[in-house]
Amino acid sequence: MGPERRLSCPVRHLNIHVSACSRATLASGALVSLPSLHAETNVLRRRAFERLKYVGHAVKLSEYPEDIQRRIRAERRSERLHAKALVEACRRGDAERFYHLAYPYDEYPNFWPRALHAIVREISEVKPDIQDAFLKVWVQTKMLGLRVDNNRTLCRALRVLTPGYKGEALRLFRGTGAGERRRAAYGVSWTSDLSAAEGFAESYRDWSGGSIVLETVAPPEAIISAVEYPPPITEAEKAELPPNVKVVEYHEEREYLVERRLLGPVKVLRRYPQLERPPSQATPRL
């Protein structure tokens, strides 16, 4: 287990990924390091999925060994406490604590659904500082929405946690896997820059069926928010970061968060045939 990392909420939207391995949890209001439970329990969960394919039913918690049951229960309890603390920070307008609890969030992979459901139920408005902190998390992680399997809940929470869009209808694009079109399960991230969408589509060409660029004219009511990206990090700022921090930056995406159920017609603008190559290293988009 590596050293504990607590990066203060930056003034800049710095897209930094900490390579040190640590696990954060709540203890007397502080973040402390604990041994990770995920490595072992995830092996059991993968086996459960394999069993589901052949046996036809999911493995119940009671079917795990007793020690793994205790670990899974402890993990779930920690996730509930973590989600509760994040929602409370959101309610109080404590942006720094909200940011520390929200990012990095990989130590509690299932807390976001709980947190967003609670925010939708209990909070109708947050302070601008909370919205700013949330957008930092959104920009830095790039995958937050993949933690939430309910698009309606995600969109309702985004309308609370991000500044509302107040502009006109926009022509927007989205580069994604071809399967998204077949399901009409469009993600929330779109761009006004065709070249950015084409870049994402290129990165998904190894997905089954290839990839596509989607196009739509999004009415104002469908656009949740415009994501403001930071200027590039300077060499002086890089020099101040710890040596084991990897900087990954995004600047030119012109991203808009969109609620798909409020969209009009969506058409396929480009198609890219599937390529046979190693699995894509591109960041999955929402």
VENDA-V269062 format. One record per helix or strand of 3 or more residues. SS is the DSSP state (hx for helix, st for strand). FROM is the first residue (numbers start at 1). TO is the last residue. If there is no record, write none. Layout:
BEGIN
SS:FROM:TO
SS:FROM:TO
END
This chain:
BEGIN
st:16:18
st:24:27
st:30:33
hx:38:55
hx:61:63
hx:66:92
hx:95:102
hx:106:108
hx:111:122
hx:128:141
hx:144:147
hx:151:161
st:170:177
hx:178:183
st:189:191
hx:194:203
st:211:218
hx:220:222
st:223:226
hx:235:239
st:245:247
st:255:258
hx:260:262
st:266:272
END
